[in-house]
Amino acid sequence: MAKKTIEQIDICGLSLSAVIEKVNAVFGKNTLALASSAKGLTIRKLSTGVYALDFCLGGGVPENRITELFGKYSALKSTICNRVIANFQKRYPKGQAFYEDGEQSFDPTYAEHCGVDCDRLGIINSDCGEQAIDVISALIRNNVHVLVIIDSIASLIPLDELECSAEQQFQGLHPRLIGKLMRILSKGMKRNMYDATAATTTVIATNQLREKTGIVYGNPEFTPGGRAKDHYCSVRIKFTSNKSDSLMEKVVHHGIERERRVGQVVNFEINKNKVGHSQFEEGTFTYFIRAYKDHAPYTIDNEEILFRYGVYYGLILRLVGKKKPVYCFDGMQYAEPAFKNRLITSVKQFKLFRMIMREMLEEDSAGLVSSADDTERKPVKIVFNK
């Protein structure tokens, strides 16, 4: 960008619209804008493929913002990134998606299971953190819809640390690198926030967990990269998954009965959300790694989530006075297992129910809908019932 000479702009006697036009003529479009111009703009969101998480976020991860997914290993952070890529490619056929594979863990076969078109996905293989920042900075400056996945923040290694011996120690080098990355990303997408026709730049970064030493009281966990990313990220979500929460089934192998793991229950907590009403909400969802009952492998139990939210919002009515729970929807009565099986087997019924739920959740985010049981809106925690 050419260096401009700073000159005094005379605004005496001019209206605000004239001042905006004069400043933008010198410094570029949307350098100065009315605050009301962003009032009518809706923040578009990309679905994560996990309805429990989408409902808590008000539709999914926001576009033109930075989102951080952090938590323990094998907590489906990369899986959710792959599903966001798939939904981004469906929404923007001419959009560009990029994956910064710092952990060297990207699997094209598994990504295709999640719906990713690998022919339309670029993989960034950078030698150091500074090179990754330069590549990402060049990609987000184009006037096209861009999605950048950084996997992960902890894997971005500074150049000085890479070239020196392992004996040398550097204090604060990695946090300064991540702080520079966040500043570049935020400035690269700031002008698109006030233009409804402009292309969006969405960044999703995963992160690991560390523990401080010598902490007796309080939570010793923290995320690498310093505190700058906590301020720049509009949404921060923590994921946890324990071995005790695994979904098991009994199988017979060579005449011996044993238990086999078929799925895992993942807990999430929204630590920060500046683009929605759901602050500090929690929830769970189940991910199947093998075929289980009517569920295919590498799928998420979204039918359970739709059912529980439908009961919560009164879309599914529970009939009183029955020995076993009976639920009514669209003039038909079902038992709980039969209703879930119908959602799984009937694609038309599933899409209809999902569309109605999304409309109700959009109204709820605007404060127009209350739950069936309470007139006051309460945070929802969806828990999988084993």
C-alpha positions as CSV (number, residue, x, y, z in Angstrom):
1,M,0.0,0.0,0.0
2,A,1.4,3.4,-0.9
3,K,2.4,5.7,1.9
4,K,0.0,8.6,2.3
5,T,1.0,12.1,3.5
6,I,-1.0,13.1,6.5
7,E,-2.8,16.4,5.8
8,Q,-5.3,18.3,7.9
9,I,-8.9,17.9,6.6
10,D,-11.1,20.9,7.2
11,I,-14.4,19.8,8.5
12,C,-15.7,23.1,9.8
13,G,-19.3,23.7,8.8
14,L,-19.7,20.4,7.1
15,S,-22.3,17.8,7.9
16,L,-21.4,14.4,9.1
17,S,-22.2,12.7,5.8
18,A,-20.0,15.3,4.0
19,V,-17.2,14.6,6.4
20,I,-17.5,10.8,5.8
21,E,-17.4,11.3,2.1
22,K,-14.4,13.6,2.3
23,V,-12.4,11.2,4.6
24,N,-13.2,8.1,2.5
25,A,-12.1,9.9,-0.7
26,V,-8.6,10.4,0.9
27,F,-8.1,7.2,2.9
28,G,-10.3,4.7,1.2
29,K,-13.8,3.2,1.4
30,N,-15.3,2.5,4.8
31,T,-12.4,4.2,6.6
32,L,-15.1,6.4,8.3
33,A,-18.7,5.1,8.5
34,L,-21.9,5.8,10.4
35,A,-22.5,3.6,13.4
36,S,-26.1,3.1,12.2
37,S,-24.8,1.6,8.9
38,A,-23.9,-1.6,10.9
39,K,-27.2,-1.6,12.8
40,G,-29.2,-3.3,10.1
41,L,-26.5,-5.8,9.1
42,T,-27.0,-9.3,10.3
43,I,-24.0,-11.4,11.3
44,R,-24.0,-14.4,9.1
45,K,-23.0,-17.6,10.8
46,L,-21.6,-21.0,9.6
47,S,-23.1,-24.2,11.0
48,T,-20.7,-26.4,12.9
49,G,-22.7,-29.5,12.1
50,V,-23.4,-30.0,15.8
51,Y,-26.9,-28.7,16.5
52,A,-26.3,-28.4,20.3
53,L,-23.4,-26.1,19.6
54,D,-25.3,-24.2,16.8
55,F,-28.3,-23.6,19.1
56,C,-26.1,-22.2,21.9
57,L,-24.2,-20.0,19.5
58,G,-27.4,-18.7,17.8
59,G,-26.7,-20.4,14.4
60,G,-23.0,-21.3,14.4
61,V,-19.7,-19.6,14.3
62,P,-19.8,-16.0,13.1
63,E,-18.4,-15.0,9.8
64,N,-16.0,-12.1,9.5
65,R,-14.8,-12.8,13.1
66,I,-12.1,-14.9,14.8
67,T,-13.2,-18.0,16.7
68,E,-11.0,-20.1,19.0
69,L,-11.7,-23.7,19.8
70,F,-9.6,-25.1,22.6
71,G,-9.6,-28.0,24.9
72,K,-8.1,-31.5,25.5
73,Y,-6.8,-33.8,22.8
74,S,-9.4,-35.9,20.9
75,A,-12.2,-33.5,21.8
76,L,-13.4,-33.2,18.2
77,K,-11.9,-29.7,17.6
78,S,-10.5,-30.6,14.2
79,T,-13.7,-32.6,13.3
80,I,-15.8,-29.5,13.9
81,C,-13.3,-27.4,11.7
82,N,-13.8,-30.0,8.9
83,R,-17.6,-29.7,9.2
84,V,-17.4,-25.9,9.1
85,I,-15.3,-26.1,5.9
86,A,-17.9,-28.4,4.4
87,N,-20.8,-26.0,5.2
88,F,-18.7,-23.0,3.9
89,Q,-18.1,-24.8,0.6
90,K,-21.8,-25.4,0.3
91,R,-22.7,-21.8,1.0
92,Y,-20.0,-20.2,-1.2
93,P,-19.3,-22.3,-4.3
94,K,-16.7,-19.7,-5.4
95,G,-15.3,-19.2,-1.9
96,Q,-11.7,-20.1,-0.9
97,A,-11.0,-22.3,2.2
98,F,-7.5,-22.8,3.6
99,Y,-6.2,-25.1,6.3
100,E,-3.0,-24.2,8.2
101,D,-1.8,-27.7,9.2
102,G,0.7,-26.9,11.9
103,E,0.2,-30.1,13.8
104,Q,0.5,-32.2,10.6
105,S,-2.7,-34.1,11.5
106,F,-4.9,-33.3,8.5
107,D,-6.4,-36.5,7.0
108,P,-8.0,-36.0,3.6
109,T,-10.0,-39.3,3.8
110,Y,-11.5,-38.4,7.2
111,A,-12.2,-34.8,5.9
112,E,-14.2,-36.3,3.0
113,H,-16.2,-38.3,5.6
114,C,-17.1,-34.9,7.1
115,G,-18.2,-33.5,3.8
116,V,-15.1,-31.6,2.7
117,D,-14.3,-31.2,-1.0
118,C,-10.5,-31.6,-0.9
119,D,-10.2,-30.4,-4.4
120,R,-11.4,-27.0,-3.2
121,L,-9.3,-26.9,0.0
122,G,-5.8,-25.4,0.2
123,I,-3.3,-26.7,2.8
124,I,-0.8,-24.2,4.2
125,N,2.5,-25.9,5.0
126,S,4.6,-23.2,6.5
127,D,8.2,-23.5,7.8
128,C,7.7,-21.1,10.7
129,G,5.1,-18.9,12.4
130,E,6.2,-15.7,10.6
131,Q,5.8,-17.4,7.2
132,A,2.3,-18.7,8.1
133,I,1.3,-15.1,9.1
134,D,2.6,-13.7,5.8
135,V,0.7,-16.4,3.8
136,I,-2.5,-15.9,5.7
137,S,-2.2,-12.1,5.5
138,A,-1.9,-12.3,1.7
139,L,-4.9,-14.7,1.4
140,I,-7.4,-12.5,3.4
141,R,-6.7,-9.4,1.4
142,N,-8.6,-10.7,-1.7
143,N,-12.2,-9.7,-2.4
144,V,-13.6,-13.2,-2.1
145,H,-15.2,-15.2,0.7
146,V,-12.3,-16.7,2.6
147,L,-12.2,-19.3,5.5
148,V,-8.9,-19.9,7.2
149,I,-8.5,-22.8,9.7
150,I,-5.4,-22.5,12.0
151,D,-4.6,-25.9,13.5
152,S,-3.2,-24.9,15.9
153,I,-2.1,-21.7,17.6
154,A,0.3,-23.7,19.8
155,S,2.1,-25.2,16.8
156,L,3.1,-21.9,15.3
157,I,6.8,-21.8,16.1
158,P,8.8,-18.5,15.9
159,L,11.7,-18.3,13.5
160,D,14.2,-17.4,16.2
161,E,13.2,-20.5,18.2
162,L,13.4,-22.7,15.1
163,E,16.9,-21.6,14.1
164,C,18.5,-21.6,17.5
165,S,19.7,-24.6,19.6
166,A,17.3,-26.4,22.0
167,E,19.3,-25.2,25.0
168,Q,18.3,-21.5,24.4
169,Q,15.2,-20.3,26.1
170,F,13.0,-17.5,24.8
171,Q,10.5,-15.6,27.1
172,G,7.4,-14.2,25.5
173,L,8.4,-14.9,21.9
174,H,5.4,-17.0,21.0
175,P,2.8,-14.7,22.6
176,R,4.2,-11.7,20.7
177,L,4.0,-13.8,17.5
178,I,0.3,-14.6,18.2
179,G,-0.4,-11.0,19.1
180,K,0.9,-9.9,15.8
181,L,-1.2,-12.5,14.0
182,M,-4.3,-11.3,15.7
183,R,-3.7,-7.7,14.9
184,I,-3.2,-8.5,11.2
185,L,-6.3,-10.7,11.1
186,S,-8.5,-8.1,12.8
187,K,-7.4,-5.3,10.5
188,G,-7.8,-7.5,7.4
189,M,-11.5,-8.0,8.1
190,K,-12.5,-4.8,9.8
191,R,-13.7,-2.9,6.7
192,N,-16.0,-5.7,5.6
193,M,-18.1,-5.4,8.8
194,Y,-19.8,-2.2,7.5
195,D,-20.5,-3.4,4.0
196,A,-23.2,-6.0,3.4
197,T,-22.1,-6.7,-0.2
198,A,-18.4,-7.2,0.7
199,A,-16.8,-10.6,0.9
200,T,-16.3,-12.1,4.4
201,T,-13.2,-13.4,6.0
202,T,-13.7,-16.0,8.7
203,V,-10.9,-17.4,10.9
204,I,-11.2,-20.4,13.2
205,A,-8.2,-21.3,15.3
206,T,-7.8,-24.4,17.5
207,N,-5.6,-24.4,20.6
208,Q,-4.2,-26.8,23.1
209,L,-4.2,-26.7,26.9
210,R,-1.3,-26.3,29.3
211,E,-1.1,-26.3,33.1
212,K,0.8,-23.9,35.3
213,T,3.2,-25.4,37.9
214,G,2.8,-24.7,41.6
215,I,-0.9,-23.8,41.5
216,V,-2.6,-25.2,44.6
217,Y,-5.9,-23.3,44.4
218,G,-7.9,-22.4,41.3
219,N,-7.7,-23.7,37.8
220,P,-4.1,-24.3,36.6
221,E,-5.1,-24.7,32.9
222,F,-4.3,-22.0,30.3
223,T,-3.9,-21.8,26.6
224,P,-0.6,-21.0,24.8
225,G,-0.3,-17.8,22.8
226,G,-0.7,-15.1,25.5
227,R,-3.7,-13.0,26.4
228,A,-4.0,-11.0,23.1
229,K,-6.0,-13.8,21.4
230,D,-8.5,-13.8,24.2
231,H,-9.4,-10.2,23.5
232,Y,-9.4,-10.4,19.7
233,C,-11.5,-13.6,19.5
234,S,-15.3,-12.9,19.3
235,V,-16.1,-16.5,20.3
236,R,-14.1,-18.9,22.5
237,I,-15.3,-22.5,23.1
238,K,-13.8,-25.0,25.4
239,F,-14.2,-28.8,24.6
240,T,-13.6,-31.7,27.0
241,S,-14.0,-35.4,26.6
242,N,-13.3,-38.0,29.2
243,K,-12.8,-41.8,28.8
244,S,-15.5,-42.4,31.4
245,D,-18.0,-40.7,29.1
246,S,-17.5,-43.2,26.3
247,L,-20.4,-45.0,24.8
248,M,-19.8,-48.7,24.9
249,E,-21.6,-51.8,23.5
250,K,-21.2,-55.5,24.2
251,V,-19.8,-57.6,21.4
252,V,-18.8,-61.3,21.2
253,H,-15.3,-61.9,19.7
254,H,-14.1,-65.5,19.3
255,G,-16.6,-66.6,21.9
256,I,-15.5,-64.0,24.4
257,E,-17.9,-61.2,25.4
258,R,-16.3,-57.8,25.8
259,E,-17.1,-54.1,25.5
260,R,-16.2,-52.0,22.5
261,R,-16.2,-48.3,22.3
262,V,-18.7,-47.0,19.7
263,G,-18.9,-43.3,20.6
264,Q,-17.8,-40.5,22.9
265,V,-19.7,-37.8,24.7
266,V,-18.1,-34.4,24.2
267,N,-18.8,-31.5,26.6
268,F,-18.5,-27.9,25.5
269,E,-18.6,-24.5,27.3
270,I,-18.9,-21.1,25.6
271,N,-16.4,-19.0,27.5
272,K,-16.9,-15.9,25.3
273,N,-19.5,-14.9,22.8
274,K,-19.7,-11.2,21.6
275,V,-22.1,-11.9,18.8
276,G,-24.9,-13.7,20.6
277,H,-26.9,-14.0,23.8
278,S,-25.4,-17.3,24.9
279,Q,-22.6,-16.4,27.4
280,F,-21.2,-19.2,29.5
281,E,-23.7,-21.8,28.3
282,E,-22.8,-25.5,28.4
283,G,-23.9,-28.5,26.5
284,T,-23.0,-32.0,25.4
285,F,-23.3,-34.0,22.2
286,T,-22.4,-37.6,21.2
287,Y,-20.1,-38.6,18.3
288,F,-20.3,-42.1,16.9
289,I,-17.0,-43.5,15.7
290,R,-18.6,-46.8,14.7
291,A,-22.1,-47.8,13.4
292,Y,-24.4,-48.0,16.4
293,K,-28.1,-48.9,16.1
294,D,-29.5,-46.6,13.4
295,H,-26.5,-44.2,13.4
296,A,-23.7,-44.4,10.8
297,P,-20.0,-44.1,11.7
298,Y,-18.5,-40.6,12.0
299,T,-21.8,-39.0,12.7
300,I,-23.3,-36.8,15.5
301,D,-26.4,-37.6,17.4
302,N,-28.3,-34.5,16.3
303,E,-31.7,-36.2,16.5
304,E,-31.3,-36.3,20.3
305,I,-30.6,-32.6,20.4
306,L,-33.5,-31.7,18.1
307,F,-35.9,-33.8,20.3
308,R,-34.8,-32.2,23.6
309,Y,-34.9,-28.7,22.2
310,G,-38.3,-29.4,20.7
311,V,-39.7,-30.4,24.1
312,Y,-38.1,-27.4,25.7
313,Y,-39.7,-24.9,23.3
314,G,-43.0,-26.6,23.2
315,L,-42.8,-27.7,19.6
316,I,-43.2,-31.3,20.8
317,L,-45.9,-31.8,23.4
318,R,-45.7,-34.4,26.1
319,L,-49.0,-35.9,26.9
320,V,-49.9,-36.1,30.6
321,G,-51.6,-39.1,32.2
322,K,-49.8,-41.8,30.3
323,K,-47.9,-44.7,32.0
324,K,-45.0,-44.2,29.5
325,P,-43.9,-40.9,28.0
326,V,-45.9,-40.1,24.9
327,Y,-45.1,-37.1,22.7
328,C,-47.2,-35.4,20.1
329,F,-45.9,-33.7,16.9
330,D,-47.8,-32.7,13.8
331,G,-51.0,-34.4,14.9
332,M,-49.2,-37.8,15.5
333,Q,-48.4,-39.5,18.8
334,Y,-45.0,-41.2,19.3
335,A,-43.1,-42.8,22.1
336,E,-39.6,-41.2,22.6
337,P,-37.6,-44.0,20.8
338,A,-40.1,-44.1,17.9
339,F,-39.9,-40.3,17.5
340,K,-36.1,-40.3,17.4
341,N,-36.1,-43.2,14.9
342,R,-38.5,-41.3,12.7
343,L,-36.1,-38.3,12.7
344,I,-33.2,-40.6,11.7
345,T,-35.1,-42.6,8.9
346,S,-37.3,-39.8,7.5
347,V,-35.1,-37.2,5.7
348,K,-38.1,-35.0,4.9
349,Q,-39.4,-35.0,8.5
350,F,-35.9,-34.3,9.8
351,K,-35.4,-31.3,7.5
352,L,-38.9,-29.9,8.3
353,F,-38.3,-30.2,12.1
354,R,-34.8,-28.6,11.7
355,M,-36.2,-25.7,9.7
356,I,-38.9,-25.0,12.3
357,M,-36.4,-25.2,15.2
358,R,-34.0,-22.8,13.4
359,E,-36.8,-20.2,13.0
360,M,-37.8,-20.5,16.6
361,L,-34.1,-20.1,17.7
362,E,-33.7,-17.0,15.6
363,E,-36.8,-15.5,17.2
364,D,-35.5,-16.6,20.6
365,S,-32.1,-14.8,20.0
366,A,-34.2,-11.7,19.5
367,G,-36.1,-12.3,22.7
368,L,-39.4,-13.1,21.1
369,V,-39.9,-16.7,22.2
370,S,-40.0,-18.2,25.7
371,S,-39.8,-21.8,26.8
372,A,-42.8,-24.0,27.2
373,D,-42.3,-24.4,30.9
374,D,-41.0,-21.0,32.0
375,T,-41.8,-17.5,30.9
376,E,-38.3,-16.5,31.7
377,R,-35.5,-17.6,29.4
378,K,-33.0,-19.8,31.1
379,P,-29.6,-21.2,29.9
380,V,-30.1,-24.7,28.4
381,K,-27.8,-27.6,29.1
382,I,-28.5,-30.5,26.7
383,V,-27.2,-33.7,28.3
384,F,-27.0,-37.0,26.5
385,N,-29.0,-39.7,28.2
386,K,-27.1,-43.0,28.1
